[in-house]
Amino acid sequence: MRVILLYDVRDIRPSIQEVLTAATLAGACPDRLNDLKLCLYELLGNALLHGQGAVSLTCLFEADGVRVSVRQTAPWQGEALEGCHKCLEAEITRESGRGLFLVRALSDDLEYLEESRDMRLRMRLV
């Protein structure tokens, strides 16, 4: 098991590269690496765009997958996330919200914990 903890993420690219390197070493399927990369870009990008505080990234690599947490220290400044757990298909034609729909479609599980400002996903990598 390997854990990556990145605090105060400001530049998405090196953070994602570190996670993808660890996933590759863990034997992840190349197609799943692309899915993980897209999910990380969406979650980190949303956190940096819509949050005002620091953003942290935690990745826990398990035997066949990864658990990812993107946490903000300040309240969300974008549109409400109440429906995030559903990521309604009807919303994919809107200007915003498509990223979370994609993350929901590519991951095995996605949830937003409002109290901790934590977006979590679980994804099989094999």
QUIJOCOR-V588563 format. One line per field, one symbol per residue. ss: DSSP state (A for helix, B for strand, O for the rest). burial: b if it has 16 or more other C-alpha atoms within 10 Angstrom, else e. Layout:
# QUIJOCOR-V588563
ss=???
burial=???
This chain:
# QUIJOCOR-V588563
ss=OBBBBBOOOOOAAAAAAAAAAAAAAOOOOAAAAAAAAAAAAAAAAAAAAAOOOOBBBBBBBOOOBBBBBBBBOOOOOOOOOAAAAOOOAAAAAOOOOAAAAAAAAAOOBBBBBOOOOBBBBBBBOO
burial=eeeeeeeebeeeeebbeebbebbeebebeeebbebbebbbbbbbbbbbebbeeebbbbbbbeeebbbbbbbbbeebeeeeeeebbebeeeeeeeeebbbbbbbbebbeebebeeeebbbbbbbbbe
